[in-house]
Amino acid sequence: MIPLVSRRSARMDEVGIFRTILGIESITDRGRVTELAGTLVDTGSEFTWVPRTLLDSLGIAAERRQAFIVADGRVVERDVGFAIVHAGGFATADDVVFAETEDLVLLGVRSLEGLNLRVDVVAKRFIEAGPVITAAA
């Protein structure tokens, strides 16, 4: 089993794009985490985008097809499945998009929220978001 990603694995490159190591694991076949170095942390993306070839190799099945508006304004359809997402030393179950070869690999905001992480762009790292806000009883 590959250990969880280090909390110090996130970095900013020279042009200010925040990148990290993203780990992906099958929900139905636990214990094998495959890491993707250089994954773009995109708080403007709702979903996490992972190469189709990686998801297929882990046996992660497409559960539905969904339309997305990408950064250049185009509408694309992609498959979506379920995986365990690892980043910043934490893990969460989330929907993941089956990215095609022309797509970026992205860690999206839903996964960040599930991981209970925030992005500190000044310190160039993830920070724990603290207690989760819930509805009052």
CNS distance restraints for C-alpha pairs under 8 A (distance, minus, plus):
assign (resid   1 and name CA) (resid  31 and name CA) 5.26 0.50 0.50
assign (resid   1 and name CA) (resid  32 and name CA) 5.41 0.50 0.50
assign (resid   1 and name CA) (resid  33 and name CA) 6.93 0.50 0.50
assign (resid   2 and name CA) (resid  31 and name CA) 7.60 0.50 0.50
assign (resid   2 and name CA) (resid  32 and name CA) 6.45 0.50 0.50
assign (resid   2 and name CA) (resid  33 and name CA) 5.71 0.50 0.50
assign (resid   2 and name CA) (resid  34 and name CA) 7.73 0.50 0.50
assign (resid   3 and name CA) (resid  33 and name CA) 7.88 0.50 0.50
assign (resid   4 and name CA) (resid  23 and name CA) 7.71 0.50 0.50
assign (resid   4 and name CA) (resid  86 and name CA) 6.68 0.50 0.50
assign (resid   4 and name CA) (resid  87 and name CA) 7.52 0.50 0.50
assign (resid   4 and name CA) (resid  89 and name CA) 5.40 0.50 0.50
assign (resid   4 and name CA) (resid  90 and name CA) 6.97 0.50 0.50
assign (resid   4 and name CA) (resid  91 and name CA) 7.93 0.50 0.50
assign (resid   5 and name CA) (resid   9 and name CA) 6.82 0.50 0.50
assign (resid   5 and name CA) (resid  21 and name CA) 6.91 0.50 0.50
assign (resid   5 and name CA) (resid  22 and name CA) 7.57 0.50 0.50
assign (resid   5 and name CA) (resid  23 and name CA) 7.05 0.50 0.50
assign (resid   5 and name CA) (resid  86 and name CA) 6.75 0.50 0.50
assign (resid   5 and name CA) (resid  87 and name CA) 5.80 0.50 0.50
assign (resid   5 and name CA) (resid  88 and name CA) 5.94 0.50 0.50
assign (resid   5 and name CA) (resid  89 and name CA) 4.99 0.50 0.50
assign (resid   5 and name CA) (resid  90 and name CA) 7.66 0.50 0.50
assign (resid   6 and name CA) (resid  87 and name CA) 7.81 0.50 0.50
assign (resid   6 and name CA) (resid  88 and name CA) 5.87 0.50 0.50
assign (resid   6 and name CA) (resid  89 and name CA) 5.26 0.50 0.50
assign (resid   7 and name CA) (resid  87 and name CA) 7.60 0.50 0.50
assign (resid   7 and name CA) (resid  88 and name CA) 4.18 0.50 0.50
assign (resid   7 and name CA) (resid  89 and name CA) 5.01 0.50 0.50
assign (resid   7 and name CA) (resid 125 and name CA) 7.82 0.50 0.50
assign (resid   7 and name CA) (resid 126 and name CA) 7.07 0.50 0.50
assign (resid   8 and name CA) (resid  88 and name CA) 7.06 0.50 0.50
assign (resid   8 and name CA) (resid 125 and name CA) 6.76 0.50 0.50
assign (resid   8 and name CA) (resid 126 and name CA) 7.94 0.50 0.50
assign (resid   9 and name CA) (resid  20 and name CA) 5.71 0.50 0.50
assign (resid   9 and name CA) (resid  21 and name CA) 5.99 0.50 0.50
assign (resid   9 and name CA) (resid  88 and name CA) 6.74 0.50 0.50
assign (resid   9 and name CA) (resid 125 and name CA) 7.83 0.50 0.50
assign (resid  10 and name CA) (resid  18 and name CA) 7.30 0.50 0.50
assign (resid  10 and name CA) (resid  19 and name CA) 5.75 0.50 0.50
assign (resid  10 and name CA) (resid  20 and name CA) 4.04 0.50 0.50
assign (resid  10 and name CA) (resid  21 and name CA) 6.65 0.50 0.50
assign (resid  10 and name CA) (resid  88 and name CA) 7.38 0.50 0.50
assign (resid  10 and name CA) (resid 124 and name CA) 6.83 0.50 0.50
assign (resid  10 and name CA) (resid 125 and name CA) 5.37 0.50 0.50
assign (resid  10 and name CA) (resid 126 and name CA) 6.92 0.50 0.50
assign (resid  11 and name CA) (resid  18 and name CA) 5.91 0.50 0.50
assign (resid  11 and name CA) (resid  19 and name CA) 5.46 0.50 0.50
assign (resid  11 and name CA) (resid  20 and name CA) 6.11 0.50 0.50
assign (resid  11 and name CA) (resid 124 and name CA) 5.50 0.50 0.50
assign (resid  11 and name CA) (resid 125 and name CA) 6.41 0.50 0.50
assign (resid  12 and name CA) (resid  16 and name CA) 5.53 0.50 0.50
assign (resid  12 and name CA) (resid  17 and name CA) 5.58 0.50 0.50
assign (resid  12 and name CA) (resid  18 and name CA) 4.50 0.50 0.50
assign (resid  12 and name CA) (resid  19 and name CA) 6.05 0.50 0.50
assign (resid  12 and name CA) (resid 121 and name CA) 7.82 0.50 0.50
assign (resid  12 and name CA) (resid 124 and name CA) 5.87 0.50 0.50
assign (resid  13 and name CA) (resid  17 and name CA) 5.66 0.50 0.50
assign (resid  13 and name CA) (resid  18 and name CA) 6.65 0.50 0.50
assign (resid  13 and name CA) (resid  19 and name CA) 7.38 0.50 0.50
assign (resid  17 and name CA) (resid  40 and name CA) 7.15 0.50 0.50
assign (resid  17 and name CA) (resid  41 and name CA) 7.93 0.50 0.50
assign (resid  18 and name CA) (resid  40 and name CA) 6.03 0.50 0.50
assign (resid  18 and name CA) (resid  41 and name CA) 5.59 0.50 0.50
assign (resid  18 and name CA) (resid  42 and name CA) 7.88 0.50 0.50
assign (resid  18 and name CA) (resid 121 and name CA) 7.48 0.50 0.50
assign (resid  18 and name CA) (resid 124 and name CA) 7.42 0.50 0.50
assign (resid  19 and name CA) (resid  38 and name CA) 5.25 0.50 0.50
assign (resid  19 and name CA) (resid  39 and name CA) 5.19 0.50 0.50
assign (resid  19 and name CA) (resid  40 and name CA) 4.50 0.50 0.50
assign (resid  19 and name CA) (resid  41 and name CA) 5.46 0.50 0.50
assign (resid  20 and name CA) (resid  37 and name CA) 6.33 0.50 0.50
assign (resid  20 and name CA) (resid  38 and name CA) 5.39 0.50 0.50
assign (resid  20 and name CA) (resid  39 and name CA) 5.22 0.50 0.50
assign (resid  20 and name CA) (resid  40 and name CA) 6.61 0.50 0.50
assign (resid  20 and name CA) (resid  41 and name CA) 6.83 0.50 0.50
assign (resid  20 and name CA) (resid  87 and name CA) 7.64 0.50 0.50
assign (resid  21 and name CA) (resid  35 and name CA) 6.40 0.50 0.50
assign (resid  21 and name CA) (resid  36 and name CA) 5.50 0.50 0.50
assign (resid  21 and name CA) (resid  37 and name CA) 4.34 0.50 0.50
assign (resid  21 and name CA) (resid  38 and name CA) 5.91 0.50 0.50
assign (resid  21 and name CA) (resid  39 and name CA) 5.91 0.50 0.50
assign (resid  21 and name CA) (resid  87 and name CA) 6.59 0.50 0.50
assign (resid  22 and name CA) (resid  35 and name CA) 5.50 0.50 0.50
assign (resid  22 and name CA) (resid  36 and name CA) 5.05 0.50 0.50
assign (resid  22 and name CA) (resid  37 and name CA) 6.45 0.50 0.50
assign (resid  22 and name CA) (resid  39 and name CA) 6.19 0.50 0.50
assign (resid  22 and name CA) (resid  85 and name CA) 7.19 0.50 0.50
assign (resid  22 and name CA) (resid  86 and name CA) 5.89 0.50 0.50
assign (resid  22 and name CA) (resid  87 and name CA) 5.35 0.50 0.50
assign (resid  22 and name CA) (resid 107 and name CA) 7.30 0.50 0.50
assign (resid  23 and name CA) (resid  33 and name CA) 5.79 0.50 0.50
assign (resid  23 and name CA) (resid  34 and name CA) 5.40 0.50 0.50
assign (resid  23 and name CA) (resid  35 and name CA) 4.25 0.50 0.50
assign (resid  23 and name CA) (resid  36 and name CA) 6.22 0.50 0.50
assign (resid  23 and name CA) (resid  85 and name CA) 5.82 0.50 0.50
assign (resid  23 and name CA) (resid  86 and name CA) 4.50 0.50 0.50
assign (resid  23 and name CA) (resid  87 and name CA) 6.29 0.50 0.50
assign (resid  24 and name CA) (resid  33 and name CA) 5.40 0.50 0.50
assign (resid  24 and name CA) (resid  34 and name CA) 5.35 0.50 0.50
assign (resid  24 and name CA) (resid  35 and name CA) 6.43 0.50 0.50
assign (resid  24 and name CA) (resid  83 and name CA) 6.66 0.50 0.50
assign (resid  24 and name CA) (resid  84 and name CA) 5.81 0.50 0.50
assign (resid  24 and name CA) (resid  85 and name CA) 5.01 0.50 0.50
assign (resid  24 and name CA) (resid  86 and name CA) 6.15 0.50 0.50
assign (resid  25 and name CA) (resid  29 and name CA) 7.70 0.50 0.50
assign (resid  25 and name CA) (resid  30 and name CA) 6.57 0.50 0.50
assign (resid  25 and name CA) (resid  31 and name CA) 7.36 0.50 0.50
assign (resid  25 and name CA) (resid  32 and name CA) 6.02 0.50 0.50
assign (resid  25 and name CA) (resid  33 and name CA) 4.72 0.50 0.50
assign (resid  25 and name CA) (resid  34 and name CA) 6.59 0.50 0.50
assign (resid  25 and name CA) (resid  58 and name CA) 7.20 0.50 0.50
assign (resid  25 and name CA) (resid  83 and name CA) 5.89 0.50 0.50
assign (resid  25 and name CA) (resid  84 and name CA) 4.96 0.50 0.50
assign (resid  25 and name CA) (resid  85 and name CA) 6.59 0.50 0.50
assign (resid  25 and name CA) (resid  86 and name CA) 7.89 0.50 0.50
assign (resid  26 and name CA) (resid  30 and name CA) 5.84 0.50 0.50
assign (resid  26 and name CA) (resid  32 and name CA) 7.63 0.50 0.50
assign (resid  26 and name CA) (resid  33 and name CA) 7.95 0.50 0.50
assign (resid  26 and name CA) (resid  58 and name CA) 6.09 0.50 0.50
assign (resid  26 and name CA) (resid  59 and name CA) 6.95 0.50 0.50
assign (resid  26 and name CA) (resid  60 and name CA) 5.95 0.50 0.50
assign (resid  26 and name CA) (resid  82 and name CA) 7.77 0.50 0.50
assign (resid  26 and name CA) (resid  83 and name CA) 5.21 0.50 0.50
assign (resid  26 and name CA) (resid  84 and name CA) 6.12 0.50 0.50
assign (resid  27 and name CA) (resid  60 and name CA) 7.90 0.50 0.50
assign (resid  27 and name CA) (resid  82 and name CA) 7.08 0.50 0.50
assign (resid  27 and name CA) (resid  83 and name CA) 5.44 0.50 0.50
assign (resid  27 and name CA) (resid  84 and name CA) 5.95 0.50 0.50
assign (resid  27 and name CA) (resid  93 and name CA) 7.60 0.50 0.50
assign (resid  39 and name CA) (resid 105 and name CA) 5.69 0.50 0.50
assign (resid  39 and name CA) (resid 106 and name CA) 5.70 0.50 0.50
assign (resid  39 and name CA) (resid 107 and name CA) 6.63 0.50 0.50
assign (resid  40 and name CA) (resid 104 and name CA) 7.82 0.50 0.50
assign (resid  40 and name CA) (resid 105 and name CA) 6.39 0.50 0.50
assign (resid  40 and name CA) (resid 106 and name CA) 4.88 0.50 0.50
assign (resid  40 and name CA) (resid 107 and name CA) 6.12 0.50 0.50
assign (resid  41 and name CA) (resid 106 and name CA) 5.89 0.50 0.50
assign (resid  41 and name CA) (resid 107 and name CA) 4.81 0.50 0.50
assign (resid  41 and name CA) (resid 108 and name CA) 6.48 0.50 0.50
assign (resid  42 and name CA) (resid 106 and name CA) 6.20 0.50 0.50
assign (resid  42 and name CA) (resid 107 and name CA) 5.92 0.50 0.50
assign (resid  42 and name CA) (resid 108 and name CA) 5.34 0.50 0.50
assign (resid  42 and name CA) (resid 109 and name CA) 6.87 0.50 0.50
assign (resid  43 and name CA) (resid 107 and name CA) 7.95 0.50 0.50
assign (resid  43 and name CA) (resid 108 and name CA) 5.77 0.50 0.50
assign (resid  43 and name CA) (resid 109 and name CA) 4.90 0.50 0.50
assign (resid  44 and name CA) (resid 108 and name CA) 7.25 0.50 0.50
assign (resid  44 and name CA) (resid 109 and name CA) 7.01 0.50 0.50
assign (resid  45 and name CA) (resid 106 and name CA) 7.69 0.50 0.50
assign (resid  45 and name CA) (resid 107 and name CA) 7.81 0.50 0.50
assign (resid  45 and name CA) (resid 108 and name CA) 4.91 0.50 0.50
assign (resid  45 and name CA) (resid 109 and name CA) 6.12 0.50 0.50
assign (resid  46 and name CA) (resid 108 and name CA) 5.23 0.50 0.50
assign (resid  46 and name CA) (resid 109 and name CA) 5.22 0.50 0.50
assign (resid  46 and name CA) (resid 110 and name CA) 5.69 0.50 0.50
assign (resid  47 and name CA) (resid  95 and name CA) 7.06 0.50 0.50
assign (resid  47 and name CA) (resid  96 and name CA) 6.35 0.50 0.50
assign (resid  47 and name CA) (resid  97 and name CA) 6.79 0.50 0.50
assign (resid  47 and name CA) (resid 106 and name CA) 7.80 0.50 0.50
assign (resid  47 and name CA) (resid 107 and name CA) 7.15 0.50 0.50
assign (resid  47 and name CA) (resid 108 and name CA) 4.63 0.50 0.50
assign (resid  47 and name CA) (resid 109 and name CA) 6.57 0.50 0.50
assign (resid  47 and name CA) (resid 110 and name CA) 6.02 0.50 0.50
assign (resid  47 and name CA) (resid 111 and name CA) 7.14 0.50 0.50
assign (resid  48 and name CA) (resid  95 and name CA) 7.35 0.50 0.50
assign (resid  48 and name CA) (resid  96 and name CA) 5.17 0.50 0.50
assign (resid  48 and name CA) (resid  97 and name CA) 6.14 0.50 0.50
assign (resid  48 and name CA) (resid 105 and name CA) 7.61 0.50 0.50
assign (resid  48 and name CA) (resid 106 and name CA) 5.26 0.50 0.50
assign (resid  48 and name CA) (resid 107 and name CA) 4.55 0.50 0.50
assign (resid  48 and name CA) (resid 108 and name CA) 4.43 0.50 0.50
assign (resid  48 and name CA) (resid 109 and name CA) 7.69 0.50 0.50
assign (resid  48 and name CA) (resid 110 and name CA) 7.58 0.50 0.50
assign (resid  48 and name CA) (resid 111 and name CA) 6.65 0.50 0.50
assign (resid  49 and name CA) (resid  96 and name CA) 5.80 0.50 0.50
assign (resid  49 and name CA) (resid  97 and name CA) 4.64 0.50 0.50
assign (resid  49 and name CA) (resid  98 and name CA) 6.29 0.50 0.50
assign (resid  49 and name CA) (resid  99 and name CA) 5.49 0.50 0.50
assign (resid  49 and name CA) (resid 104 and name CA) 7.11 0.50 0.50
assign (resid  49 and name CA) (resid 105 and name CA) 5.14 0.50 0.50
assign (resid  49 and name CA) (resid 106 and name CA) 4.87 0.50 0.50
assign (resid  49 and name CA) (resid 107 and name CA) 6.62 0.50 0.50
assign (resid  49 and name CA) (resid 108 and name CA) 7.52 0.50 0.50
assign (resid  50 and name CA) (resid  54 and name CA) 7.16 0.50 0.50
assign (resid  50 and name CA) (resid  55 and name CA) 7.01 0.50 0.50
assign (resid  50 and name CA) (resid  96 and name CA) 6.66 0.50 0.50
assign (resid  50 and name CA) (resid  97 and name CA) 6.07 0.50 0.50
assign (resid  50 and name CA) (resid  98 and name CA) 5.66 0.50 0.50
assign (resid  50 and name CA) (resid  99 and name CA) 5.25 0.50 0.50
assign (resid  50 and name CA) (resid 105 and name CA) 5.43 0.50 0.50
assign (resid  50 and name CA) (resid 106 and name CA) 6.95 0.50 0.50
assign (resid  51 and name CA) (resid  55 and name CA) 6.53 0.50 0.50
assign (resid  51 and name CA) (resid  98 and name CA) 5.82 0.50 0.50
assign (resid  51 and name CA) (resid  99 and name CA) 4.57 0.50 0.50
assign (resid  51 and name CA) (resid 100 and name CA) 6.12 0.50 0.50
assign (resid  51 and name CA) (resid 101 and name CA) 7.12 0.50 0.50
assign (resid  51 and name CA) (resid 105 and name CA) 6.77 0.50 0.50
assign (resid  52 and name CA) (resid  56 and name CA) 5.97 0.50 0.50
assign (resid  52 and name CA) (resid  98 and name CA) 4.59 0.50 0.50
assign (resid  52 and name CA) (resid  99 and name CA) 5.31 0.50 0.50
assign (resid  52 and name CA) (resid 100 and name CA) 6.01 0.50 0.50
assign (resid  53 and name CA) (resid  57 and name CA) 6.10 0.50 0.50
assign (resid  54 and name CA) (resid  58 and name CA) 6.36 0.50 0.50
assign (resid  55 and name CA) (resid  59 and name CA) 6.39 0.50 0.50
assign (resid  55 and name CA) (resid  60 and name CA) 5.21 0.50 0.50
assign (resid  55 and name CA) (resid  61 and name CA) 7.62 0.50 0.50
assign (resid  55 and name CA) (resid  98 and name CA) 7.09 0.50 0.50
assign (resid  56 and name CA) (resid  60 and name CA) 5.70 0.50 0.50
assign (resid  56 and name CA) (resid  61 and name CA) 7.10 0.50 0.50
assign (resid  60 and name CA) (resid  81 and name CA) 6.71 0.50 0.50
assign (resid  60 and name CA) (resid  82 and name CA) 6.97 0.50 0.50
assign (resid  60 and name CA) (resid  83 and name CA) 7.00 0.50 0.50
assign (resid  61 and name CA) (resid  81 and name CA) 5.81 0.50 0.50
assign (resid  61 and name CA) (resid  82 and name CA) 7.54 0.50 0.50
assign (resid  62 and name CA) (resid  79 and name CA) 5.57 0.50 0.50
assign (resid  62 and name CA) (resid  80 and name CA) 5.34 0.50 0.50
assign (resid  62 and name CA) (resid  81 and name CA) 4.52 0.50 0.50
assign (resid  62 and name CA) (resid  82 and name CA) 7.81 0.50 0.50
assign (resid  62 and name CA) (resid  98 and name CA) 7.72 0.50 0.50
assign (resid  63 and name CA) (resid  79 and name CA) 7.16 0.50 0.50
assign (resid  63 and name CA) (resid  80 and name CA) 5.86 0.50 0.50
assign (resid  63 and name CA) (resid  81 and name CA) 4.99 0.50 0.50
assign (resid  63 and name CA) (resid  82 and name CA) 7.60 0.50 0.50
assign (resid  64 and name CA) (resid  79 and name CA) 5.74 0.50 0.50
assign (resid  64 and name CA) (resid  80 and name CA) 5.48 0.50 0.50
assign (resid  64 and name CA) (resid  81 and name CA) 7.00 0.50 0.50
assign (resid  65 and name CA) (resid  77 and name CA) 6.60 0.50 0.50
assign (resid  65 and name CA) (resid  78 and name CA) 5.60 0.50 0.50
assign (resid  65 and name CA) (resid  79 and name CA) 4.38 0.50 0.50
assign (resid  65 and name CA) (resid  80 and name CA) 6.02 0.50 0.50
assign (resid  66 and name CA) (resid  77 and name CA) 5.42 0.50 0.50
assign (resid  66 and name CA) (resid  78 and name CA) 5.58 0.50 0.50
assign (resid  66 and name CA) (resid  79 and name CA) 6.27 0.50 0.50
assign (resid  66 and name CA) (resid  80 and name CA) 6.94 0.50 0.50
assign (resid  67 and name CA) (resid  75 and name CA) 6.49 0.50 0.50
assign (resid  67 and name CA) (resid  76 and name CA) 5.56 0.50 0.50
assign (resid  67 and name CA) (resid  77 and name CA) 4.26 0.50 0.50
assign (resid  67 and name CA) (resid  78 and name CA) 6.46 0.50 0.50
assign (resid  68 and name CA) (resid  75 and name CA) 5.47 0.50 0.50
assign (resid  68 and name CA) (resid  76 and name CA) 5.34 0.50 0.50
assign (resid  68 and name CA) (resid  77 and name CA) 6.12 0.50 0.50
assign (resid  68 and name CA) (resid  78 and name CA) 7.55 0.50 0.50
assign (resid  69 and name CA) (resid  73 and name CA) 5.77 0.50 0.50
assign (resid  69 and name CA) (resid  74 and name CA) 5.58 0.50 0.50
assign (resid  69 and name CA) (resid  75 and name CA) 4.50 0.50 0.50
assign (resid  69 and name CA) (resid  76 and name CA) 6.44 0.50 0.50
assign (resid  70 and name CA) (resid  74 and name CA) 5.60 0.50 0.50
assign (resid  70 and name CA) (resid  75 and name CA) 6.38 0.50 0.50
assign (resid  70 and name CA) (resid  76 and name CA) 7.21 0.50 0.50
assign (resid  78 and name CA) (resid  97 and name CA) 6.56 0.50 0.50
assign (resid  78 and name CA) (resid  98 and name CA) 6.20 0.50 0.50
assign (resid  78 and name CA) (resid  99 and name CA) 7.15 0.50 0.50
assign (resid  79 and name CA) (resid  97 and name CA) 5.98 0.50 0.50
assign (resid  79 and name CA) (resid  98 and name CA) 5.33 0.50 0.50
assign (resid  80 and name CA) (resid  95 and name CA) 6.44 0.50 0.50
assign (resid  80 and name CA) (resid  96 and name CA) 5.55 0.50 0.50
assign (resid  80 and name CA) (resid  97 and name CA) 4.52 0.50 0.50
assign (resid  80 and name CA) (resid  98 and name CA) 5.87 0.50 0.50
assign (resid  81 and name CA) (resid  95 and name CA) 5.56 0.50 0.50
assign (resid  81 and name CA) (resid  96 and name CA) 5.43 0.50 0.50
assign (resid  81 and name CA) (resid  97 and name CA) 6.57 0.50 0.50
assign (resid  81 and name CA) (resid  98 and name CA) 7.42 0.50 0.50
assign (resid  82 and name CA) (resid  93 and name CA) 7.11 0.50 0.50
assign (resid  82 and name CA) (resid  94 and name CA) 5.78 0.50 0.50
assign (resid  82 and name CA) (resid  95 and name CA) 4.66 0.50 0.50
assign (resid  82 and name CA) (resid  96 and name CA) 5.91 0.50 0.50
assign (resid  83 and name CA) (resid  93 and name CA) 5.69 0.50 0.50
assign (resid  83 and name CA) (resid  94 and name CA) 5.74 0.50 0.50
assign (resid  83 and name CA) (resid  95 and name CA) 6.41 0.50 0.50
assign (resid  83 and name CA) (resid  96 and name CA) 6.50 0.50 0.50
assign (resid  84 and name CA) (resid  91 and name CA) 6.53 0.50 0.50
assign (resid  84 and name CA) (resid  92 and name CA) 5.44 0.50 0.50
assign (resid  84 and name CA) (resid  93 and name CA) 4.26 0.50 0.50
assign (resid  84 and name CA) (resid  94 and name CA) 6.20 0.50 0.50
assign (resid  85 and name CA) (resid  91 and name CA) 5.48 0.50 0.50
assign (resid  85 and name CA) (resid  92 and name CA) 5.37 0.50 0.50
assign (resid  85 and name CA) (resid  93 and name CA) 6.06 0.50 0.50
assign (resid  85 and name CA) (resid  94 and name CA) 6.73 0.50 0.50
assign (resid  85 and name CA) (resid 111 and name CA) 7.02 0.50 0.50
assign (resid  86 and name CA) (resid  90 and name CA) 5.67 0.50 0.50
assign (resid  86 and name CA) (resid  91 and name CA) 4.32 0.50 0.50
assign (resid  86 and name CA) (resid  92 and name CA) 6.70 0.50 0.50
assign (resid  86 and name CA) (resid 115 and name CA) 7.94 0.50 0.50
assign (resid  87 and name CA) (resid  91 and name CA) 6.51 0.50 0.50
assign (resid  87 and name CA) (resid 115 and name CA) 7.55 0.50 0.50
assign (resid  88 and name CA) (resid 117 and name CA) 7.81 0.50 0.50
assign (resid  88 and name CA) (resid 126 and name CA) 6.27 0.50 0.50
assign (resid  90 and name CA) (resid 115 and name CA) 5.91 0.50 0.50
assign (resid  91 and name CA) (resid 115 and name CA) 5.89 0.50 0.50
assign (resid  92 and name CA) (resid 111 and name CA) 7.07 0.50 0.50
assign (resid  92 and name CA) (resid 114 and name CA) 5.66 0.50 0.50
assign (resid  92 and name CA) (resid 115 and name CA) 5.57 0.50 0.50
assign (resid  93 and name CA) (resid 111 and name CA) 7.99 0.50 0.50
assign (resid  93 and name CA) (resid 114 and name CA) 7.53 0.50 0.50
assign (resid  94 and name CA) (resid 110 and name CA) 7.62 0.50 0.50
assign (resid  94 and name CA) (resid 111 and name CA) 6.28 0.50 0.50
assign (resid  94 and name CA) (resid 114 and name CA) 7.57 0.50 0.50
assign (resid  99 and name CA) (resid 103 and name CA) 5.56 0.50 0.50
assign (resid  99 and name CA) (resid 104 and name CA) 7.24 0.50 0.50
assign (resid  99 and name CA) (resid 105 and name CA) 7.07 0.50 0.50
assign (resid 107 and name CA) (resid 111 and name CA) 6.82 0.50 0.50
assign (resid 107 and name CA) (resid 112 and name CA) 7.44 0.50 0.50
assign (resid 108 and name CA) (resid 112 and name CA) 6.47 0.50 0.50
assign (resid 109 and name CA) (resid 113 and name CA) 6.07 0.50 0.50
assign (resid 110 and name CA) (resid 114 and name CA) 6.19 0.50 0.50
assign (resid 111 and name CA) (resid 115 and name CA) 6.03 0.50 0.50
assign (resid 112 and name CA) (resid 116 and name CA) 6.07 0.50 0.50
assign (resid 112 and name CA) (resid 117 and name CA) 5.36 0.50 0.50
assign (resid 112 and name CA) (resid 118 and name CA) 6.89 0.50 0.50
assign (resid 113 and name CA) (resid 117 and name CA) 6.14 0.50 0.50
assign (resid 113 and name CA) (resid 118 and name CA) 7.75 0.50 0.50
assign (resid 116 and name CA) (resid 128 and name CA) 6.15 0.50 0.50
assign (resid 116 and name CA) (resid 129 and name CA) 5.33 0.50 0.50
assign (resid 116 and name CA) (resid 130 and name CA) 7.28 0.50 0.50
assign (resid 116 and name CA) (resid 132 and name CA) 7.65 0.50 0.50
assign (resid 117 and name CA) (resid 126 and name CA) 6.15 0.50 0.50
assign (resid 117 and name CA) (resid 127 and name CA) 5.64 0.50 0.50
assign (resid 117 and name CA) (resid 128 and name CA) 4.74 0.50 0.50
assign (resid 117 and name CA) (resid 129 and name CA) 4.99 0.50 0.50
assign (resid 118 and name CA) (resid 126 and name CA) 5.71 0.50 0.50
assign (resid 118 and name CA) (resid 127 and name CA) 5.34 0.50 0.50
assign (resid 118 and name CA) (resid 128 and name CA) 6.24 0.50 0.50
assign (resid 118 and name CA) (resid 129 and name CA) 5.56 0.50 0.50
assign (resid 119 and name CA) (resid 124 and name CA) 7.63 0.50 0.50
assign (resid 119 and name CA) (resid 125 and name CA) 6.26 0.50 0.50
assign (resid 119 and name CA) (resid 126 and name CA) 4.84 0.50 0.50
assign (resid 119 and name CA) (resid 127 and name CA) 6.33 0.50 0.50
assign (resid 120 and name CA) (resid 124 and name CA) 5.69 0.50 0.50
assign (resid 120 and name CA) (resid 125 and name CA) 5.45 0.50 0.50
assign (resid 120 and name CA) (resid 126 and name CA) 5.88 0.50 0.50
assign (resid 120 and name CA) (resid 127 and name CA) 6.57 0.50 0.50
assign (resid 121 and name CA) (resid 125 and name CA) 6.67 0.50 0.50
